[in-house]
């Protein structure tokens, strides 16, 4: 047996009253969710290269390993080293 669709979907049922509900607040938990979220949006060109998040994580881990093994990439050069080259 099919239900009668005489009322629209956005109206309350007869057993409920608007006064039974609190006033809704849009974005009430927005700041809390934003703080706990760790979403990174990639540029379209970059996203096209990586098929999924695992591939992005592998690439970033590899980049971190290379940076740690190469001392010149992780530390700022000193002024003394610049003058010695001249």
Backbone as ProteinMPNN parsed JSONL, in Angstrom:
{"seq_chain_A": "XXXXXXXXXXXXXXXXXXXXXXXXXXXXXXXXXXXXXXXXXXXXXXXXXXXXXXXXXXXXXXXXXXXXXXXXXXXXXXXXXXXXXX", "coords_chain_A": {"N_chain_A": [[0.83, -1.162, 0.0], [0.594, 2.195, -0.86], [1.806, 5.313, 0.469], [-0.078, 8.22, 1.216], [0.555, 11.249, -0.361], [-0.278, 13.855, 0.444], [0.601, 16.019, 1.93], [3.251, 18.409, 1.846], [6.826, 17.785, 1.737], [8.316, 19.446, 3.417], [6.841, 20.283, 5.578], [5.734, 20.114, 8.998], [4.683, 17.197, 10.766], [1.367, 16.551, 12.008], [1.407, 15.9, 14.712], [3.538, 17.245, 15.774], [4.759, 20.39, 16.978], [5.903, 23.644, 16.144], [6.832, 25.066, 18.32], [7.851, 23.136, 19.97], [10.463, 22.746, 19.384], [13.811, 23.994, 19.704], [15.172, 27.21, 18.819], [16.94, 27.166, 15.866], [20.426, 27.385, 15.222], [22.488, 28.527, 12.832], [25.56, 27.191, 11.802], [26.559, 26.595, 14.318], [28.452, 24.808, 15.405], [30.614, 25.267, 13.81], [33.215, 26.502, 14.204], [34.413, 24.696, 16.004], [34.505, 22.321, 14.492], [36.103, 23.17, 12.393], [38.556, 23.618, 13.685], [39.267, 21.012, 14.43], [39.518, 19.781, 12.052], [41.455, 18.591, 9.289], [41.808, 19.247, 6.56], [43.165, 19.451, 3.366], [43.364, 21.303, 0.474], [44.14, 20.627, -2.783], [45.774, 22.083, -5.634], [44.315, 22.02, -8.92], [46.042, 21.049, -10.931], [47.949, 19.626, -9.49], [46.362, 17.751, -8.124], [45.533, 16.211, -10.256], [47.727, 14.667, -10.803], [48.056, 12.85, -8.704], [46.48, 9.853, -7.811], [45.092, 9.207, -5.466], [44.713, 9.727, -1.857], [46.658, 8.238, -0.547], [48.792, 8.132, -2.34], [49.562, 10.804, -2.37], [50.415, 11.077, 0.286], [52.592, 9.257, 0.297], [54.338, 10.56, -1.489], [54.836, 12.943, -0.093], [56.052, 11.96, 2.253], [58.382, 10.878, 1.141], [59.563, 13.213, 0.19], [60.093, 14.526, 2.612], [61.974, 12.755, 3.724], [64.112, 13.035, 1.897], [64.69, 15.725, 2.288], [65.609, 15.681, 4.92], [67.929, 14.166, 4.661], [69.53, 15.716, 3.085], [71.534, 18.196, 3.944], [71.752, 20.919, 3.183], [69.261, 21.684, 2.284], [67.554, 21.875, 4.423], [68.463, 23.669, 6.302], [69.142, 27.123, 6.867], [71.489, 28.957, 4.999], [74.523, 30.298, 6.301], [75.689, 33.666, 6.795], [78.411, 33.807, 6.67], [79.151, 31.674, 5.039], [78.329, 32.592, 2.583], [80.048, 34.776, 2.092], [82.454, 33.462, 1.894], [82.379, 32.219, -0.533], [82.858, 34.161, -2.416]], "CA_chain_A": [[0.0, 0.0, 0.0], [1.377, 3.424, -0.965], [1.436, 6.391, 1.378], [-0.692, 9.389, 0.603], [1.474, 12.384, -0.353], [-1.083, 15.063, 0.411], [1.357, 17.125, 2.523], [4.585, 18.562, 1.255], [7.897, 17.195, 2.544], [8.946, 20.378, 4.349], [5.923, 20.653, 6.651], [5.751, 19.242, 10.164], [3.526, 16.329, 10.978], [0.372, 17.165, 12.884], [1.702, 15.667, 16.13], [4.626, 18.122, 16.2], [4.527, 21.828, 16.922], [7.139, 24.413, 16.002], [7.271, 25.498, 19.646], [8.518, 22.025, 20.641], [11.865, 22.75, 18.982], [14.575, 25.203, 19.98], [15.535, 27.993, 17.646], [18.159, 26.621, 15.288], [21.507, 28.335, 15.024], [23.299, 28.096, 11.7], [26.999, 27.225, 12.032], [26.807, 26.559, 15.755], [29.66, 24.036, 15.679], [31.553, 25.494, 12.705], [34.583, 26.737, 14.693], [34.921, 23.451, 16.6], [34.807, 21.394, 13.4], [37.223, 23.736, 11.635], [39.78, 23.384, 14.453], [39.613, 19.591, 14.456], [39.616, 19.297, 10.68], [42.775, 18.693, 8.695], [41.562, 19.107, 5.131], [44.063, 20.211, 2.516], [42.838, 21.355, -0.882], [45.23, 20.682, -3.754], [45.494, 22.719, -6.921], [43.823, 21.059, -9.902], [47.167, 20.42, -11.64], [48.565, 18.672, -8.569], [45.385, 16.685, -7.867], [45.481, 15.355, -11.438], [48.901, 13.79, -10.793], [47.91, 11.825, -7.675], [45.186, 9.175, -7.925], [44.387, 9.115, -4.185], [45.432, 10.338, -0.74], [47.835, 7.429, -0.221], [49.864, 8.556, -3.237], [50.015, 12.11, -1.882], [51.171, 10.834, 1.515], [53.883, 8.645, -0.075], [55.186, 11.594, -2.077], [55.262, 13.867, 0.958], [57.013, 11.253, 3.114], [59.639, 10.805, 0.393], [60.128, 14.561, 0.184], [60.625, 14.776, 3.959], [63.202, 11.955, 3.859], [65.159, 13.674, 1.087], [65.045, 16.986, 2.947], [66.396, 15.368, 6.111], [69.234, 13.623, 4.261], [70.282, 16.761, 2.398], [71.629, 19.255, 4.954], [71.598, 22.261, 2.622], [67.862, 22.0, 2.019], [66.767, 22.047, 5.635], [68.987, 24.756, 7.125], [69.487, 28.349, 6.153], [72.937, 29.143, 4.911], [74.992, 31.409, 7.136], [76.286, 34.789, 6.064], [79.828, 33.484, 6.518], [79.309, 30.794, 3.879], [78.173, 33.412, 1.373], [81.249, 35.565, 1.872], [83.554, 32.57, 1.569], [82.267, 31.852, -1.953], [83.277, 35.272, -3.28]], "C_chain_A": [[0.889, 1.245, 0.0], [0.868, 4.474, 0.011], [0.837, 7.542, 0.593], [0.263, 10.571, 0.734], [0.702, 13.688, -0.432], [-0.352, 16.261, 1.024], [2.723, 17.209, 1.866], [5.638, 18.059, 2.234], [8.455, 18.135, 3.608], [8.02, 20.823, 5.486], [6.01, 19.636, 7.785], [4.521, 18.347, 10.174], [2.588, 16.985, 11.986], [0.688, 16.957, 14.357], [2.84, 16.539, 16.658], [4.199, 19.58, 16.095], [5.865, 22.524, 16.81], [7.697, 24.798, 17.37], [7.966, 24.386, 20.423], [10.03, 22.025, 20.39], [12.52, 24.07, 19.367], [14.815, 25.955, 18.684], [16.876, 27.455, 17.134], [19.176, 27.727, 15.06], [22.412, 27.8, 13.922], [24.788, 28.241, 12.043], [27.392, 27.17, 13.49], [28.13, 25.869, 16.085], [30.753, 24.249, 14.626], [32.994, 25.657, 13.196], [35.201, 25.473, 15.266], [35.321, 22.458, 15.512], [36.014, 21.881, 12.613], [38.548, 23.49, 12.353], [40.22, 21.926, 14.403], [39.797, 19.01, 13.066], [41.028, 19.499, 10.14], [42.653, 18.473, 7.183], [42.524, 20.007, 4.375], [43.518, 20.149, 1.098], [44.013, 21.545, -1.838], [44.809, 21.465, -4.987], [45.083, 21.642, -7.916], [44.956, 20.323, -10.619], [47.824, 19.347, -10.771], [47.63, 17.489, -8.326], [45.301, 15.73, -9.045], [46.627, 14.344, -11.456], [48.71, 12.613, -9.84], [46.529, 11.182, -7.731], [44.395, 9.125, -6.619], [45.245, 9.711, -3.072], [46.675, 9.545, -0.345], [49.026, 7.833, -1.084], [50.428, 9.907, -2.807], [50.864, 11.926, -0.627], [52.531, 10.212, 1.231], [54.839, 9.699, -0.612], [55.693, 12.571, -1.018], [56.255, 13.219, 1.91], [58.374, 11.16, 2.43], [60.331, 12.158, 0.383], [60.746, 14.909, 1.542], [61.914, 14.001, 4.17], [64.354, 12.59, 3.107], [65.623, 14.961, 1.762], [65.902, 16.73, 4.189], [67.796, 14.886, 5.762], [70.114, 14.669, 3.6], [70.372, 17.969, 3.306], [71.39, 20.66, 4.397], [70.153, 22.657, 2.393], [67.068, 22.306, 3.279], [67.251, 23.191, 6.517], [69.284, 25.969, 6.26], [71.008, 28.472, 6.098], [73.328, 30.351, 5.748], [75.604, 32.49, 6.26], [77.753, 34.493, 5.764], [80.051, 32.609, 5.284], [79.165, 31.582, 2.581], [79.421, 34.219, 1.073], [82.428, 34.707, 1.482], [83.536, 32.203, 0.095], [82.826, 32.926, -2.861], [84.721, 35.276, -3.558]], "O_chain_A": [[1.836, 1.33, 0.782], [-0.318, 4.527, 0.337], [1.209, 7.796, -0.553], [0.732, 10.863, 1.834], [0.991, 14.534, -1.278], [-0.652, 17.403, 0.675], [3.271, 16.212, 1.395], [5.366, 17.924, 3.427], [9.012, 17.671, 4.603], [8.408, 21.677, 6.283], [6.315, 18.463, 7.57], [3.463, 18.704, 9.656], [2.993, 17.879, 12.729], [0.274, 17.768, 15.185], [3.083, 16.569, 17.865], [3.391, 19.952, 15.244], [6.864, 22.032, 17.335], [8.914, 24.847, 17.55], [8.609, 24.659, 21.437], [10.781, 21.37, 21.112], [11.882, 25.122, 19.36], [14.678, 25.403, 17.593], [17.828, 27.313, 17.901], [18.82, 28.863, 14.744], [23.026, 26.743, 14.069], [25.219, 29.292, 12.518], [28.461, 27.655, 13.859], [28.851, 26.323, 16.973], [31.713, 23.481, 14.568], [33.901, 25.019, 12.662], [36.381, 25.202, 15.042], [36.37, 21.822, 15.61], [36.858, 21.08, 12.212], [39.553, 23.188, 11.711], [41.415, 21.638, 14.34], [40.196, 17.854, 12.928], [41.707, 20.462, 10.494], [43.322, 17.611, 6.614], [42.678, 21.183, 4.705], [43.243, 19.067, 0.58], [44.78, 22.501, -1.716], [43.63, 21.504, -5.338], [45.463, 20.48, -7.768], [44.854, 19.125, -10.886], [48.207, 18.287, -11.266], [48.076, 16.342, -8.324], [45.022, 14.546, -8.852], [46.504, 13.279, -12.061], [49.152, 11.501, -10.131], [45.517, 11.882, -7.702], [43.169, 9.013, -6.643], [46.37, 10.148, -3.315], [47.646, 10.125, 0.143], [50.155, 7.87, -0.596], [51.638, 10.127, -2.872], [51.917, 12.549, -0.493], [53.524, 10.591, 1.853], [56.011, 9.73, -0.237], [56.854, 12.977, -1.05], [57.211, 13.87, 2.333], [59.406, 11.344, 3.076], [61.548, 12.238, 0.548], [61.811, 15.522, 1.599], [62.862, 14.539, 4.742], [65.463, 12.674, 3.633], [66.819, 15.249, 1.8], [66.825, 17.494, 4.47], [68.748, 15.168, 6.49], [71.334, 14.511, 3.564], [69.395, 18.706, 3.441], [70.861, 21.511, 5.112], [69.845, 23.846, 2.315], [66.012, 22.935, 3.205], [66.515, 23.639, 7.397], [69.628, 25.852, 5.084], [71.708, 28.125, 7.049], [72.56, 31.303, 5.885], [75.987, 32.239, 5.117], [78.27, 34.888, 4.719], [81.035, 32.789, 4.567], [79.817, 31.264, 1.586], [79.815, 34.336, -0.087], [83.329, 35.187, 0.794], [84.586, 31.902, -0.473], [83.233, 32.624, -3.983], [85.21, 36.153, -4.271]]}, "name": "protein", "num_of_chains": 1, "seq": "XXXXXXXXXXXXXXXXXXXXXXXXXXXXXXXXXXXXXXXXXXXXXXXXXXXXXXXXXXXXXXXXXXXXXXXXXXXXXXXXXXXXXX"}
